[in-house]
Amino acid sequence: MFRQQKIIHESIPALRNLLTRYQWQTEPANWLTTAEDKSKKFVVTVPLVGAFSSGKSSIINAIIGQPIFSTAIDPETAVPAEIMHGDTECLTGCFSDGRRIPLNREVVRENQLAMLQHGGWVEAVLPVPALAGLSHLRLVDMPGWDSGIEAHGMAIDNYAIRSLAYGVVVSADEGSLRSSIHRALDELKVRNMPVLAIISKADKKPPNEVDAVVAQVEQEITTAMGHPPYKLIKVSARKHDVSELVAALTELESQAEPLFTQNVVSPFAQQLQSLHHHLDTLLNSDDLDSEKIKAECEKLASDMQVFETRLNDETIQLDARVQPVLGHIMQQLESRLKSQLDTLVDQATNGGDLQGSIGSTARLVVSEGMRDEFNPEIERYLGRVAEGLPSHFNPEVSGNFKLSEDKKTSQNSPMVATPLAALALPVIIKFIPGLNIIGPVILGVVALMEKLFKNKSQQKIESARQEESARRKVLTDIIPSAVSQVKTALQPQLHQYIAQAKQKIADEVRAQQASHQAALNELQRQLEKGQAAFALACAQYKTDQAFLQTLIKQLELA
């Protein structure tokens, strides 16, 4: 447990007692329970992605020291497996709706996990010496990246926002990255996600050939990401040689503490500061009398009316920007798909992965569009709204809706800022939206292609005769349909994000207004009791304020 974790955990009982003493409101109301939960359970994931048979499960088994996970999984039956250290072994099947069921080793080893497909996963807590020093990391063995757009989406949508880095596993037998892994890197680049390159099956080739594979993979990742991988290591699961990987994970573990500070400690300290300010009001630090308190209450009500009007006006203006933003994203999608026309036609006529290609392109273009088009609009909106906040109010507006990473972050320090930054904050708008809309959309689009051919064997037999027909179909039907369906699915999401952002800001400001009003009312009551009673109440306020000041200082020094 980090020192700051321990400080937060130990302060919870005293803070609970303190909160019951005052009429102090904040948003979210359950911030203390949330902080307690995060201080106990803070973990970041390191998903392992790669093609089928790249050796991901074998690597996991080698780290564990036992063959717990199946290495003979086909694309139709694979589910993610999350592995972390614990004193007692516990295997659990987790469903997307929150249900959990106990599993045993045989069920996991034989991959009898059909009930967990389409959104479920295995959680494995294991007493593994190699993982004992990685208490804040959770390895995730993902289904093969080439297993379809659904698994592709799960690997990104379910894990990117809470991951420290991704491990990209490439078999030395392959020698280079598959096209599916290039697509993975495209999405990881949009999210500024560090990549740990892992060359598996390093014992199957002579050292000089393995070194050539390492150089090739490094060059391809550097070209795709714009910078070298965070680490590039070699492993041999067959020989249980995973020492380089464990060392790299240990280095990643050391990066978890700054992220805990950023994502758990900072919002926790902000709440303490707000409570400290509440006590300032009760202490009458502004030397208010009854008339001044009345004037302050009237000004507060007036300021709130002005703020509500400004918030509504700014939201209307932002809502009006959705159509131009959406239009530009769709133009980019259409252009990108047309640039891939030959590939799409070839896949259509030869039974290739048309669904995966269109889906991956749609996901990537929407992700880039959200980052480059929608996020700046949201940031400008937040800035304008912040300018109209009533005095003494300081909801963490920009922090709560952080959508993009600091572009000034050094490429030599990729761990400094990752999409994990959204974890500690109320995630109203994710860094990139959940793109699970893409899968169903593309399924509908690909269904149109089935009208061209009766079956895949006929596609191949008639490919030459049908190629021109397929080209016209892709160009005039498939691409426009894909663009239209993505637009139809994305548009309400953008409006929903805006509405949620507005509601979140309004809730925070109203909570602070109610808290400040309650403090002024309580101050009025205390002043009416006379100087002796007020002095007695102030003694308690000062004691509680001193506790908060000490706690904040401890968190800063930890």
N, C-alpha and C positions, 0 to 999 in steps of 0.2 A: 504494500500500500504506500502510495506517495505520501510525503509529509503533509501536503495540502489536503489530501484525502482524509488523513487522520484528523487534521484540525477541524475540517467541516463535520466529519462524523461525530467527533466529541462535543462540538458546539450545539448540535441539534436540540438536546433536551432543554438547555438554557434558553435557546432562541424560542422554542415552543412556549415556554413559560412567559417570556417577554412579550410574545405576540398576543397572548390572551389578556395581557394587561392594558393594551391600547386598541383604540378603534382605528387601526391602520389597514388600509386596503391597497392592494397592488394587483397587477396582472402579469402572469397568471396567479390566481389565488392560491394554488397549490405549490408555489415555488419552493417552499421549504421541503416538502415531501419529495419533490422532483430532485432537489439538490442532494437530499439524503440517499435517494435511490441511485443517482449517478455516482455519488462518492463511494458507494459500495460496489457497484457493478460496472464501472467504467472499463470498456474494452474497445479496441479498434480491430477491424478485420483486415486480413491479407488474403484476398481471393487468389486461387491458382487457376489460371485459364490456359487453355491450349487445345490442340486438336485431339480427337479420340486416339488412344494408344500412344499419346505423347509421354505417358509415364507419371501423370499427376498422382493417381491413387497409389502407385508403387512407392513414390517418394514419401507420401504420408505414412504408409505402412512401415517404411524404413525408419522414419523418425520415431514412430511409436515403438518399433521393435517387434511388432507382431502383425500378422496379416488379417487385420480387422475389416478392411474395406475391400470390396470386390474389384479386381482388375480386369474383369471380363464383362463390362457393361456396354450395352448397345445404346444408340441415341434415343431410342424410344423409352427406355426404362431408367435413365440416369436422373438422380436428384442431388442437390448440393448436400455436402456434409461439412458441418462446422465443428472444428476440433480445438479444444483448449485443455489446459492442465487443471486437474482437481485432485484432491486427496482420495476421493472415492470414485470408482468407475460408475458412470451413469450414461446410458444410451437412450435417447428420447426422439420420438417422431413428432415433428412440429408441423401443424397445419397453418395455412395462411389466415384462418379465422380465429387463431389463438388456441385451438385445442392441442393437447399434448398427450401422447401415449407412450408407455414404456416399450423399449425394444430390447432384444437380446443379441448377442454376438452372431448367432447363426443367421438370424433374419437379416442383419446388416451385411455379413460376409457373403450370403447367398443372394443379396440384392432383392429380397422379397419386400419391396417398398412401393408397390404399385399404388397404394392408397395415398402416397405422398406426392405423386406426380401432379403437375400443374399448380405449382406454388408452394409445396411443402419442402421440408428439409430434415436432415438428421442432425441432431445436436449430440456431440460426443465429448463428454467430460472424462478425461483419462489421467491416471497417475503416471505420467511419462516423465522420466528424469530430464530428457532433452528439452521438454517444454516447461519445466519447473521454474526457470528464470524468466519466462515470457508470460507473466501473469496478466498483462494487459493486452495480449495479442490473441486473436482467434483466427486460425487458418481455415480457409474454406476451399474444399475440393469441389470445383464447379464441373457441371457436365461439359462434354466436349464442345468447343465453340462452334464447330461445324454441325451441331445437332439440330439446328433450326433457329428461327427468329425468336421463338418463345424463350429458349434457354439463353440466347444472346441477350434478350431484354432483361431476364432475371439477373444475369451476372452484373449488368450495369445498374438497372433501376433499383434493385434491392440492396446493393452493396456499395456503390460508389460514394454515397453520401456519408457512409460510416467506415470508410476504409482509409488506411494509412498509406498503402501502396498495393499494387497488383503484381503478382508473380506470373510472368509469362513463360510457360514451359514449352521448350522446343526439343524434340528428340534429335540426338546426334545423327541418327539414321536419316532424318529428313534433310538436314544440312542447311535449311533456310526456313523462312517464315511462309506459312500457307497464306493464301489470299484471305481466308477467314480471320487469321490473326492480324493481318494488316487492317481489316475492318475494325477489329477490337482496338487496335492502337489509335485509329482515327477518333474513336469515341473517348478513349482515355486522354488523348491530347486535348480535346475540347474541355475536359474537366481538370486539366493541369495535374493529372494523376501520375505520381512517380511509378516507374516500372522496374521490377526486379527480374532480370532475364535469367532463366534457369535452363541450362543445357543438360538434359537427362540422358541416360544410357551412355554415359561418357566412356564406359569400359568396353563398348562394342566396336570402337575404332582405335587405331593407333594414335598416340598423343599428338603427333603433328597434324593428323586429319581433324582431330577434335579441336585443336587450336584454330584451324582454318574455319571450322564451323562457328566457333566463338567469334572470330573476326567478322564473318559474314553476318551473323545475327546482330552483332553490335552495330555494324554499318547500316543494316536495314532498319533497326529501331531508331538509330540516330536520325536517319533520313525521314522516317515517319513522324517522329515526335519533335524534331527540331533540336534535340539535345541527346546526349548519351543516356543509356539506362542508369538508374541509380546504382545498381550493382549488376555484375555479370559473373555468374558462378557455374561450376560444373558439379554434377552429382552422379552417383552410380547406386541406384536402389538395390540392384542385385548384389552388390558387394557391401551394402549398408554404409556406403560412403556419402554421408549427407552433412559432413562437418562444415563445409563452406556455407551451406544453406542455413544451418543452425547459427553460425556466426553472423550471417547477414540479418537473420531474424532478431538476434540479440541486439544488433545495432539499431534495428527498427524499434525495438522495445524502448531503447533509450530516447527515442523521439516521441514516445507517447506522453511523457510528463508535460512538455510544453503544450501539447494539444489539450491535455486535461486542464491546464491553467487557462488556456484560451477559451475552452468550451464549457467548463464547469465552474472554475473559480471566478472568472471575470463576471458572468451574470449573477453569481451568488454575491460577490462583493458589491455589485451595483444595487442589489436589493438592500444590503446592509447600509449603504450610503443613503438610500431613500428613507429608510427607517430612522437613520441618524438625523436627517433633515426634518422628519416629522417631530422628533423630540426637540429640535431647535425651536419649532413653533410653540410647542408646549412650554418651553422654558422662557418664552416671550423675548427672544433675543433681539427682536425688532422694537421692543419697548412699546407695545400696543396698549391702548386703553379701550374702553367700551366703544367709544365713537370710532376709533381707528379700526377696531375689529369689524364693526358694522360696515364701514367703508370698504374694508378689504373683502368682505363677503360679497358686497355688491359688485365690486370690480371683478371678482372671480367669476360670478355669474355672467357678467357682460363679456369678459374675455372668452368664456366658453361658447357663447353664442357666436362671437366672431370666428372662433376656431372652427366650430361646426360648419358654418357657412363656407369658410375657406376649404375645409376638407371635402365638402360636397362638390364645390366648384372644380377643385383640382382633380377629383376622381372622374367627373364628367369629361374633363379635358383628356385625361389618360385613357378613358374608355374609347374616346373618339380616335385615339391613335392605334387601336387594335387593328382596324381594317388596313391602313397603310403598312403596318408591320407584317401582318399576315400575308398581304399581297406580295410583299418583297420576298418573304420566305418561300411562298409558293412558286414565284418566278425562279428562285434558285433551285428548287426541287425539280421543276420541269426541265430547266437547263441541264442539271446534273444527270437526270435520267436520259435525256436525249443524247448526251455525250457518251452514254453507255449503250447506245442503241444496238450496235453490232453484238455486244455481249449478251444483251437481253434477248435478241432474236435467236442467237445460237442456243441459249438455254431453253427458249420456248420450243425450238424445233428438235432438240436432242434430249429433252427430259431433264435439263439441268435445274439448279436451285434458283429458279426465277423468283420465288417468294423471298428467299434469303437476300438476294441481290437488291430487289426493290425495297424490302424492309430495312436493310442496313443503310441504304442510301437515304431513305426517308428519315430514319432515326438521326443520322448524322447531320443532315441538312436542317432538321428542326432543332437539334441541339445547338448547332452553330448559330441559327437564327435567334434562338432564345438568348444566347450569350451576346451576340453582336447587335441585335435589333431591339428585343423586348427588355432585356436587363437595363440598358441605359435609360430607357423610358421610365422604368420603375424607379431607378436611382434619382432621376431628375424630379420625379413626383415626390419622392420622400424628402428631398431637399427643400422643395417649395412648401410642403406641408410643415416641415420642421420650423421654417421661418415664421409660421403663424401660431406656434405654440404659446399658450399663456405663460406669463412669467412664473418662475419657480418650478416649471414642469420640465421633466427631462426623461420621457420614455425613450428607451433605446431603439428609436425608430429605424435608423440606418442599419444598426447591428442586427435587429430582429429580422430584417429582410435582406440580409446580405446575399447577393445573387452571383457574384463573380469574385474571382481571386485577385489579390493585389498584383497588378501587372509589373510592379517594381521588384517582386520577389526574385532573388537571384536564382538562376538556373543551377548554380553550384550548390544551392541549399534547398532542394526540392521538398524537403520535409517541413519547411517553415510554415507554409500555408497550403492546405489541401482542401478538397471539398468537405472534409470532416468538420470544417469550421462551422457548418450549419448545425451540427449535432446539439450543441449546448443551447442553442437559441430556439425560440418557438418557430418551427419551420412552417411558415404559412406559404411562402413561395420557395420551392427548392432551387438550388443552383441551376439545375436543369429539370424540367418537368418530368414526371413519371410518363415515359413514352410507351406504356402498355397499350395505348390506343393504336399503335402502329400495327401490331400483330393482327388483330381482327380486320383492320382496314385492308392489309395486304392479302389476307386470305380471300377476301371478297374480290379483290382485283385479279388474283391468280385464277380464280374460278372462271373468269371470262375466257382465259386461254384454253380451258378444257373443251370449249365449244369448237375449237379449231380441229382438234384431233380426238379420235375415239379412245386411244390409249397411247402409252409411251412407246410401245413397239412400233405402232403405226407412225408415230412422229419420226422415228429414225428412218423407217423405210421410205417415207414420203418427204423427207427433209428437203431435198433439192427442189421438188415441185412446190412445196409449201413455203419455202423460205420467203419469197416475195410477199405472199399472203400474210405470213406471220409478221413481216416487217411493217406492213400497213396496219395490221391489227395492233401491234405494240405502239406504233407511233400515233395512230388516230383514236384508239380505244383505251389501251392499257395505261399509257402514261397519263393522259387527261383524267382517266378515272381514278388513278392513284392520287394525283394532285388534288382532285376534287374531294375525295374521301378523307384525305389527311386534313385538308382545310376544314371540312365539316366537323371532324373530330377535335381539331385543335382550337378552333375559334371559341367554343363555350368554355374551354379550359382557361384561356387567357382572360376572359371576362370574369370567370370564377376567381382566379388568382387576384385580380384587381379588387373584387368585392371583399375577399378575405383580408387583403392588405388593409383596406379601408376600415373594416370591422375591427381588426387587431389594433390599429392605431387608436381608433375611437374608444375601444375598451380600455386601453392603457391610460389614455388621458382622462377618461371619466373616472377610472379607479383612483387616479391621483387627485382629481378634483374632489371626490368624495372623502378621501383621506385628509386633504388639506382643510376641507370644510369641517370635518369632524374635529380636527385639531384646534381650529379656531373656536368652535363651539365649546370644546372642553376647556380651552384657555379662558373663555368668558366665564364659565362656571367656576373655575378655580379662583379667578380674580374676585368674583362676587363673594367668595367664602372669607375673604380677608387675607391680610398679609401673612399671618401665622400659618394658616392652612396652605396658602400658596407656596410658602417657603418649604413646608414639609413635603408637598408634592414635588417641588423642584429637586429636592434631595434625591428622590427616587429616580427622577428623570436623568439627573447627572450621573447617578450610579449606572443606570442602563446605558447611557451614552458612552461612559468610560469603557464598559464591557464591549460595546460595538467598536469603539476606536481601537482597543487592544486586539480584537479579533481581526479587524481589517489590516492592522499592522502585521500581525502574525502571518496572514495570507500573503502579504506583500514580501515579507522576508523569507518565506519558506522556499 
